[in-house]
Amino acid sequence: MTEAPLFPFENFPVRLEQKAENRICWFKDDYDLQKHLIRYRLDKRTIKIDYRDGEPVSPRKRNKRSVEQTPKPKSNRSSGTVQKRKSSVDTN
């Protein structure tokens, strides 16, 4: 009996194995994997994640101080309360 390969699909290099439910899922990238983990609230202690090329490519850490942050503009709108119009504006 031959064992099936870990990655039978060429376009899905990320593999998730849920040991408790005996379920295997494949994903096209790490972003989709993270969405799945968040959506179903999976505990990382009960799952096993494999990557066909080894470890996932982590996004580059940005230097937060390299971009100067500008203050947010203040809103010129009212606070949401209804204000009555002046009687001098109303025509009789």
Contacts in CASP RR format, 6 or more apart in sequence:
PFRMAT RR
TARGET T0000
AUTHOR 0000-0000-0000
METHOD contacts of the structure
MODEL  1
MTEAPLFPFENFPVRLEQKAENRICWFKDDYDLQKHLIRYRLDKRTIKID
YRDGEPVSPRKRNKRSVEQTPKPKSNRSSGTVQKRKSSVDTN
6 15 0 8 1.000
6 50 0 8 1.000
6 52 0 8 1.000
7 13 0 8 1.000
7 15 0 8 1.000
7 26 0 8 1.000
7 50 0 8 1.000
7 52 0 8 1.000
9 26 0 8 1.000
11 28 0 8 1.000
12 26 0 8 1.000
12 27 0 8 1.000
12 28 0 8 1.000
13 28 0 8 1.000
13 29 0 8 1.000
13 51 0 8 1.000
13 52 0 8 1.000
13 53 0 8 1.000
14 26 0 8 1.000
14 27 0 8 1.000
14 28 0 8 1.000
14 29 0 8 1.000
14 30 0 8 1.000
14 32 0 8 1.000
14 33 0 8 1.000
14 49 0 8 1.000
14 50 0 8 1.000
14 51 0 8 1.000
14 52 0 8 1.000
14 56 0 8 1.000
15 24 0 8 1.000
15 25 0 8 1.000
15 26 0 8 1.000
15 27 0 8 1.000
15 49 0 8 1.000
15 50 0 8 1.000
15 51 0 8 1.000
15 52 0 8 1.000
16 24 0 8 1.000
16 25 0 8 1.000
16 26 0 8 1.000
16 27 0 8 1.000
16 33 0 8 1.000
16 36 0 8 1.000
16 47 0 8 1.000
16 48 0 8 1.000
16 49 0 8 1.000
17 23 0 8 1.000
17 24 0 8 1.000
17 25 0 8 1.000
17 47 0 8 1.000
17 48 0 8 1.000
17 49 0 8 1.000
17 50 0 8 1.000
18 24 0 8 1.000
18 25 0 8 1.000
18 42 0 8 1.000
18 46 0 8 1.000
18 47 0 8 1.000
19 46 0 8 1.000
19 47 0 8 1.000
19 48 0 8 1.000
20 46 0 8 1.000
25 36 0 8 1.000
27 33 0 8 1.000
27 36 0 8 1.000
30 56 0 8 1.000
30 57 0 8 1.000
33 49 0 8 1.000
36 42 0 8 1.000
37 44 0 8 1.000
37 47 0 8 1.000
END
